[in-house]
Amino acid sequence: MKKIFCLLSLLFWSINVDAQSVDTAGIGLKTRHFIAPVSLGAAGLITQGRMSRHFQQEVRAHYPDFSSKADEFLIYAPGVFSLGLGAAGVKGKNKFKDQIILAILSSVISQGVTQGLKKIIGYPRPDGSGFDAFPSGHTTMAFTSATLLHEEYGHRSVWYSVGGYSVASASGALRVLNNKHWLSDVLMGAGVGIGATKGTYLIYPWAKNKLKGTH
Protein backbone atom coordinates (compact mmCIF):
# COMPACT_ATOMS: atom_id res chain seq x y z
CA MET A 1 0.00 0.00 0.00
CA LYS A 2 2.90 2.38 0.66
CA LYS A 3 3.91 2.14 -3.00
CA ILE A 4 0.43 3.14 -4.14
CA PHE A 5 0.44 6.08 -1.74
CA CYS A 6 3.78 7.16 -3.25
CA LEU A 7 2.20 7.15 -6.71
CA LEU A 8 -0.77 9.19 -5.53
CA SER A 9 1.48 11.60 -3.64
CA LEU A 10 3.63 12.23 -6.71
CA LEU A 11 0.58 12.92 -8.84
CA PHE A 12 -0.88 15.30 -6.26
CA TRP A 13 2.44 17.10 -5.77
CA SER A 14 2.72 17.88 -9.46
CA ILE A 15 -0.79 19.39 -9.71
CA ASN A 16 -0.80 21.10 -6.29
CA VAL A 17 0.48 24.51 -7.41
CA ASP A 18 -1.93 24.68 -10.32
CA ALA A 19 -4.98 23.45 -8.43
CA GLN A 20 -4.60 26.20 -5.83
CA SER A 21 -4.02 29.09 -8.24
CA VAL A 22 -6.68 29.21 -10.92
CA ASP A 23 -6.47 32.16 -13.29
CA THR A 24 -9.98 33.64 -13.22
CA ALA A 25 -9.06 36.93 -14.82
CA GLY A 26 -8.54 35.32 -18.22
CA ILE A 27 -6.43 32.72 -19.90
CA GLY A 28 -2.84 33.78 -20.52
CA LEU A 29 0.42 31.91 -20.92
CA LYS A 30 2.13 31.60 -17.54
CA THR A 31 5.04 29.52 -16.27
CA ARG A 32 2.83 27.68 -13.80
CA HIS A 33 0.82 26.20 -16.68
CA PHE A 34 3.82 24.03 -17.51
CA ILE A 35 4.66 22.82 -14.00
CA ALA A 36 2.33 19.83 -13.79
CA PRO A 37 2.66 18.39 -17.33
CA VAL A 38 6.42 18.92 -17.51
CA SER A 39 6.98 17.46 -14.03
CA LEU A 40 4.85 14.41 -14.77
CA GLY A 41 6.36 13.90 -18.22
CA ALA A 42 9.88 14.13 -16.82
CA ALA A 43 8.98 11.73 -14.02
CA GLY A 44 7.58 9.32 -16.62
CA LEU A 45 10.84 9.36 -18.57
CA ILE A 46 13.03 9.09 -15.47
CA THR A 47 11.13 6.14 -14.02
CA GLN A 48 10.83 4.18 -17.26
CA GLY A 49 12.73 0.92 -17.30
CA ARG A 50 14.40 -0.43 -14.18
CA MET A 51 12.60 1.82 -11.67
CA SER A 52 9.14 1.03 -13.04
CA ARG A 53 9.91 -2.69 -13.25
CA HIS A 54 11.05 -2.75 -9.64
CA PHE A 55 7.97 -0.78 -8.60
CA GLN A 56 5.73 -3.23 -10.48
CA GLN A 57 7.38 -6.22 -8.81
CA GLU A 58 6.65 -4.71 -5.43
CA VAL A 59 3.02 -4.01 -6.33
CA ARG A 60 2.47 -7.52 -7.69
CA ALA A 61 4.13 -9.04 -4.62
CA HIS A 62 1.63 -7.28 -2.37
CA TYR A 63 -1.43 -7.55 -4.64
CA PRO A 64 -0.92 -10.61 -6.87
CA ASP A 65 -4.61 -11.28 -7.45
CA PHE A 66 -5.88 -7.71 -7.67
CA SER A 67 -8.49 -7.12 -10.36
CA SER A 68 -10.91 -4.24 -10.85
CA LYS A 69 -12.92 -2.78 -13.72
CA ALA A 70 -13.40 0.56 -11.96
CA ASP A 71 -10.69 2.19 -14.06
CA GLU A 72 -12.79 1.61 -17.18
CA PHE A 73 -15.39 4.20 -16.14
CA LEU A 74 -13.68 6.33 -13.48
CA ILE A 75 -11.57 7.97 -16.19
CA TYR A 76 -14.63 9.77 -17.56
CA ALA A 77 -16.23 10.74 -14.24
CA PRO A 78 -14.70 14.22 -13.70
CA GLY A 79 -15.43 15.32 -17.28
CA VAL A 80 -18.98 14.00 -17.19
CA PHE A 81 -19.52 15.75 -13.87
CA SER A 82 -18.14 18.99 -15.30
CA LEU A 83 -20.42 18.87 -18.33
CA GLY A 84 -23.29 17.89 -16.04
CA LEU A 85 -22.75 21.06 -14.02
CA GLY A 86 -22.73 23.09 -17.23
CA ALA A 87 -25.91 21.43 -18.50
CA ALA A 88 -27.58 22.14 -15.14
CA GLY A 89 -26.82 25.85 -15.53
CA VAL A 90 -23.94 26.10 -13.07
CA LYS A 91 -21.74 28.89 -14.41
CA GLY A 92 -18.25 27.78 -15.38
CA LYS A 93 -15.37 29.62 -17.01
CA ASN A 94 -16.99 29.13 -20.43
CA LYS A 95 -20.47 28.86 -21.84
CA PHE A 96 -21.84 25.31 -22.01
CA LYS A 97 -21.50 25.19 -25.81
CA ASP A 98 -17.83 26.10 -25.52
CA GLN A 99 -17.37 23.58 -22.71
CA ILE A 100 -18.52 20.81 -25.07
CA ILE A 101 -16.16 21.97 -27.81
CA LEU A 102 -13.25 22.22 -25.36
CA ALA A 103 -13.97 18.73 -24.00
CA ILE A 104 -13.98 17.24 -27.50
CA LEU A 105 -10.84 19.07 -28.62
CA SER A 106 -8.94 18.23 -25.43
CA SER A 107 -9.85 14.56 -25.67
CA VAL A 108 -8.95 14.30 -29.35
CA ILE A 109 -5.60 16.08 -28.92
CA SER A 110 -4.56 14.21 -25.76
CA GLN A 111 -5.49 10.82 -27.17
CA GLY A 112 -3.88 11.69 -30.49
CA VAL A 113 -0.59 12.41 -28.74
CA THR A 114 -0.83 9.31 -26.55
CA GLN A 115 -1.77 6.92 -29.34
CA GLY A 116 0.97 8.36 -31.53
CA LEU A 117 3.57 7.79 -28.82
CA LYS A 118 2.28 4.27 -28.24
CA LYS A 119 2.83 3.35 -31.89
CA ILE A 120 6.25 5.00 -32.11
CA ILE A 121 7.64 3.62 -28.84
CA GLY A 122 6.00 0.17 -28.77
CA TYR A 123 6.82 -0.52 -25.13
CA PRO A 124 5.58 -3.88 -23.71
CA ARG A 125 2.86 -4.00 -21.08
CA PRO A 126 3.72 -5.58 -17.72
CA ASP A 127 1.17 -8.38 -18.25
CA GLY A 128 2.57 -9.14 -21.71
CA SER A 129 -0.73 -8.40 -23.47
CA GLY A 130 0.73 -5.97 -26.01
CA PHE A 131 3.38 -3.46 -26.99
CA ASP A 132 1.41 -0.26 -26.43
CA ALA A 133 2.10 0.49 -22.77
CA PHE A 134 3.77 3.91 -22.90
CA PRO A 135 1.95 6.21 -22.18
CA SER A 136 -1.26 5.01 -20.50
CA GLY A 137 -4.30 5.95 -22.57
CA HIS A 138 -6.67 5.45 -19.65
CA THR A 139 -4.59 7.74 -17.44
CA THR A 140 -4.38 10.32 -20.22
CA MET A 141 -8.17 10.34 -20.46
CA ALA A 142 -8.55 10.47 -16.67
CA PHE A 143 -6.35 13.57 -16.34
CA THR A 144 -7.88 15.19 -19.42
CA SER A 145 -11.23 14.71 -17.74
CA ALA A 146 -10.01 16.04 -14.38
CA THR A 147 -8.38 19.08 -15.97
CA LEU A 148 -11.63 19.93 -17.76
CA LEU A 149 -13.37 20.05 -14.38
CA HIS A 150 -10.49 22.02 -12.86
CA GLU A 151 -10.42 24.60 -15.65
CA GLU A 152 -14.17 25.17 -15.66
CA TYR A 153 -15.02 25.04 -11.97
CA GLY A 154 -11.78 25.12 -9.99
CA HIS A 155 -12.20 28.85 -9.49
CA ARG A 156 -15.54 28.27 -7.74
CA SER A 157 -14.06 25.86 -5.23
CA VAL A 158 -10.71 24.09 -4.95
CA TRP A 159 -12.65 20.96 -4.03
CA TYR A 160 -13.75 20.54 -7.64
CA SER A 161 -10.07 20.31 -8.56
CA VAL A 162 -9.17 18.09 -5.62
CA GLY A 163 -12.09 15.77 -6.36
CA GLY A 164 -11.34 15.52 -10.06
CA TYR A 165 -7.64 14.89 -9.64
CA SER A 166 -8.29 12.40 -6.83
CA VAL A 167 -10.42 10.32 -9.19
CA ALA A 168 -7.82 10.65 -11.95
CA SER A 169 -5.00 9.60 -9.59
CA ALA A 170 -7.04 6.62 -8.42
CA SER A 171 -7.58 5.64 -12.06
CA GLY A 172 -3.84 5.74 -12.69
CA ALA A 173 -3.13 3.68 -9.57
CA LEU A 174 -5.68 1.09 -10.68
CA ARG A 175 -3.91 0.70 -14.04
CA VAL A 176 -0.76 -0.25 -12.13
CA LEU A 177 -2.61 -2.50 -9.69
CA ASN A 178 -4.35 -4.27 -12.59
CA ASN A 179 -0.88 -4.94 -14.06
CA LYS A 180 -1.84 -3.14 -17.29
CA HIS A 181 0.72 -0.35 -17.02
CA TRP A 182 4.07 0.57 -15.53
CA LEU A 183 4.47 3.55 -13.21
CA SER A 184 6.18 5.47 -16.02
CA ASP A 185 3.20 4.92 -18.35
CA VAL A 186 0.83 6.40 -15.80
CA LEU A 187 3.01 9.43 -15.04
CA MET A 188 3.49 10.27 -18.72
CA GLY A 189 -0.21 9.72 -19.43
CA ALA A 190 -1.11 12.15 -16.65
CA GLY A 191 1.31 14.72 -18.06
CA VAL A 192 -0.10 14.42 -21.57
CA GLY A 193 -3.69 14.68 -20.31
CA ILE A 194 -3.04 17.82 -18.30
CA GLY A 195 -0.78 19.40 -20.90
CA ALA A 196 -3.10 18.83 -23.84
CA THR A 197 -6.13 20.12 -21.99
CA LYS A 198 -4.37 23.21 -20.67
CA GLY A 199 -2.97 23.87 -24.12
CA THR A 200 -6.45 23.65 -25.59
CA TYR A 201 -7.81 26.08 -23.00
CA LEU A 202 -4.99 28.51 -23.72
CA ILE A 203 -5.37 28.42 -27.50
CA TYR A 204 -9.17 28.20 -27.79
CA PRO A 205 -10.02 31.84 -26.88
CA TRP A 206 -7.38 33.12 -29.32
CA ALA A 207 -8.58 30.80 -32.09
CA LYS A 208 -12.20 31.72 -31.42
CA ASN A 209 -11.43 35.44 -31.69
CA LYS A 210 -9.47 34.87 -34.88
CA LEU A 211 -12.40 33.03 -36.43
CA LYS A 212 -14.76 35.83 -35.42
CA GLY A 213 -12.42 38.35 -36.99
CA THR A 214 -12.60 36.58 -40.36
CA HIS A 215 -16.35 37.12 -40.66
C-alpha positions as CSV (number, residue, x, y, z in Angstrom):
1,M,0.0,0.0,0.0
2,K,2.9,2.4,0.7
3,K,3.9,2.1,-3.0
4,I,0.4,3.1,-4.1
5,F,0.4,6.1,-1.7
6,C,3.8,7.2,-3.3
7,L,2.2,7.2,-6.7
8,L,-0.8,9.2,-5.5
9,S,1.5,11.6,-3.6
10,L,3.6,12.2,-6.7
11,L,0.6,12.9,-8.8
12,F,-0.9,15.3,-6.3
13,W,2.4,17.1,-5.8
14,S,2.7,17.9,-9.5
15,I,-0.8,19.4,-9.7
16,N,-0.8,21.1,-6.3
17,V,0.5,24.5,-7.4
18,D,-1.9,24.7,-10.3
19,A,-5.0,23.5,-8.4
20,Q,-4.6,26.2,-5.8
21,S,-4.0,29.1,-8.2
22,V,-6.7,29.2,-10.9
23,D,-6.5,32.2,-13.3
24,T,-10.0,33.6,-13.2
25,A,-9.1,36.9,-14.8
26,G,-8.5,35.3,-18.2
27,I,-6.4,32.7,-19.9
28,G,-2.8,33.8,-20.5
29,L,0.4,31.9,-20.9
30,K,2.1,31.6,-17.5
31,T,5.0,29.5,-16.3
32,R,2.8,27.7,-13.8
33,H,0.8,26.2,-16.7
34,F,3.8,24.0,-17.5
35,I,4.7,22.8,-14.0
36,A,2.3,19.8,-13.8
37,P,2.7,18.4,-17.3
38,V,6.4,18.9,-17.5
39,S,7.0,17.5,-14.0
40,L,4.9,14.4,-14.8
41,G,6.4,13.9,-18.2
42,A,9.9,14.1,-16.8
43,A,9.0,11.7,-14.0
44,G,7.6,9.3,-16.6
45,L,10.8,9.4,-18.6
46,I,13.0,9.1,-15.5
47,T,11.1,6.1,-14.0
48,Q,10.8,4.2,-17.3
49,G,12.7,0.9,-17.3
50,R,14.4,-0.4,-14.2
51,M,12.6,1.8,-11.7
52,S,9.1,1.0,-13.0
53,R,9.9,-2.7,-13.3
54,H,11.1,-2.7,-9.6
55,F,8.0,-0.8,-8.6
56,Q,5.7,-3.2,-10.5
57,Q,7.4,-6.2,-8.8
58,E,6.7,-4.7,-5.4
59,V,3.0,-4.0,-6.3
60,R,2.5,-7.5,-7.7
61,A,4.1,-9.0,-4.6
62,H,1.6,-7.3,-2.4
63,Y,-1.4,-7.5,-4.6
64,P,-0.9,-10.6,-6.9
65,D,-4.6,-11.3,-7.5
66,F,-5.9,-7.7,-7.7
67,S,-8.5,-7.1,-10.4
68,S,-10.9,-4.2,-10.9
69,K,-12.9,-2.8,-13.7
70,A,-13.4,0.6,-12.0
71,D,-10.7,2.2,-14.1
72,E,-12.8,1.6,-17.2
73,F,-15.4,4.2,-16.1
74,L,-13.7,6.3,-13.5
75,I,-11.6,8.0,-16.2
76,Y,-14.6,9.8,-17.6
77,A,-16.2,10.7,-14.2
78,P,-14.7,14.2,-13.7
79,G,-15.4,15.3,-17.3
80,V,-19.0,14.0,-17.2
81,F,-19.5,15.8,-13.9
82,S,-18.1,19.0,-15.3
83,L,-20.4,18.9,-18.3
84,G,-23.3,17.9,-16.0
85,L,-22.8,21.1,-14.0
86,G,-22.7,23.1,-17.2
87,A,-25.9,21.4,-18.5
88,A,-27.6,22.1,-15.1
89,G,-26.8,25.8,-15.5
90,V,-23.9,26.1,-13.1
91,K,-21.7,28.9,-14.4
92,G,-18.3,27.8,-15.4
93,K,-15.4,29.6,-17.0
94,N,-17.0,29.1,-20.4
95,K,-20.5,28.9,-21.8
96,F,-21.8,25.3,-22.0
97,K,-21.5,25.2,-25.8
98,D,-17.8,26.1,-25.5
99,Q,-17.4,23.6,-22.7
100,I,-18.5,20.8,-25.1
101,I,-16.2,22.0,-27.8
102,L,-13.2,22.2,-25.4
103,A,-14.0,18.7,-24.0
104,I,-14.0,17.2,-27.5
105,L,-10.8,19.1,-28.6
106,S,-8.9,18.2,-25.4
107,S,-9.8,14.6,-25.7
108,V,-9.0,14.3,-29.4
109,I,-5.6,16.1,-28.9
110,S,-4.6,14.2,-25.8
111,Q,-5.5,10.8,-27.2
112,G,-3.9,11.7,-30.5
113,V,-0.6,12.4,-28.7
114,T,-0.8,9.3,-26.6
115,Q,-1.8,6.9,-29.3
116,G,1.0,8.4,-31.5
117,L,3.6,7.8,-28.8
118,K,2.3,4.3,-28.2
119,K,2.8,3.3,-31.9
120,I,6.3,5.0,-32.1
121,I,7.6,3.6,-28.8
122,G,6.0,0.2,-28.8
123,Y,6.8,-0.5,-25.1
124,P,5.6,-3.9,-23.7
125,R,2.9,-4.0,-21.1
126,P,3.7,-5.6,-17.7
127,D,1.2,-8.4,-18.3
128,G,2.6,-9.1,-21.7
129,S,-0.7,-8.4,-23.5
130,G,0.7,-6.0,-26.0
131,F,3.4,-3.5,-27.0
132,D,1.4,-0.3,-26.4
133,A,2.1,0.5,-22.8
134,F,3.8,3.9,-22.9
135,P,2.0,6.2,-22.2
136,S,-1.3,5.0,-20.5
137,G,-4.3,6.0,-22.6
138,H,-6.7,5.4,-19.6
139,T,-4.6,7.7,-17.4
140,T,-4.4,10.3,-20.2
141,M,-8.2,10.3,-20.5
142,A,-8.5,10.5,-16.7
143,F,-6.4,13.6,-16.3
144,T,-7.9,15.2,-19.4
145,S,-11.2,14.7,-17.7
146,A,-10.0,16.0,-14.4
147,T,-8.4,19.1,-16.0
148,L,-11.6,19.9,-17.8
149,L,-13.4,20.0,-14.4
150,H,-10.5,22.0,-12.9
151,E,-10.4,24.6,-15.6
152,E,-14.2,25.2,-15.7
153,Y,-15.0,25.0,-12.0
154,G,-11.8,25.1,-10.0
155,H,-12.2,28.9,-9.5
156,R,-15.5,28.3,-7.7
157,S,-14.1,25.9,-5.2
158,V,-10.7,24.1,-5.0
159,W,-12.6,21.0,-4.0
160,Y,-13.7,20.5,-7.6
161,S,-10.1,20.3,-8.6
162,V,-9.2,18.1,-5.6
163,G,-12.1,15.8,-6.4
164,G,-11.3,15.5,-10.1
165,Y,-7.6,14.9,-9.6
166,S,-8.3,12.4,-6.8
167,V,-10.4,10.3,-9.2
168,A,-7.8,10.6,-12.0
169,S,-5.0,9.6,-9.6
170,A,-7.0,6.6,-8.4
171,S,-7.6,5.6,-12.1
172,G,-3.8,5.7,-12.7
173,A,-3.1,3.7,-9.6
174,L,-5.7,1.1,-10.7
175,R,-3.9,0.7,-14.0
176,V,-0.8,-0.2,-12.1
177,L,-2.6,-2.5,-9.7
178,N,-4.4,-4.3,-12.6
179,N,-0.9,-4.9,-14.1
180,K,-1.8,-3.1,-17.3
181,H,0.7,-0.4,-17.0
182,W,4.1,0.6,-15.5
183,L,4.5,3.5,-13.2
184,S,6.2,5.5,-16.0
185,D,3.2,4.9,-18.3
186,V,0.8,6.4,-15.8
187,L,3.0,9.4,-15.0
188,M,3.5,10.3,-18.7
189,G,-0.2,9.7,-19.4
190,A,-1.1,12.2,-16.7
191,G,1.3,14.7,-18.1
192,V,-0.1,14.4,-21.6
193,G,-3.7,14.7,-20.3
194,I,-3.0,17.8,-18.3
195,G,-0.8,19.4,-20.9
196,A,-3.1,18.8,-23.8
197,T,-6.1,20.1,-22.0
198,K,-4.4,23.2,-20.7
199,G,-3.0,23.9,-24.1
200,T,-6.4,23.7,-25.6
201,Y,-7.8,26.1,-23.0
202,L,-5.0,28.5,-23.7
203,I,-5.4,28.4,-27.5
204,Y,-9.2,28.2,-27.8
205,P,-10.0,31.8,-26.9
206,W,-7.4,33.1,-29.3
207,A,-8.6,30.8,-32.1
208,K,-12.2,31.7,-31.4
209,N,-11.4,35.4,-31.7
210,K,-9.5,34.9,-34.9
211,L,-12.4,33.0,-36.4
212,K,-14.8,35.8,-35.4
213,G,-12.4,38.3,-37.0
214,T,-12.6,36.6,-40.4
215,H,-16.4,37.1,-40.7
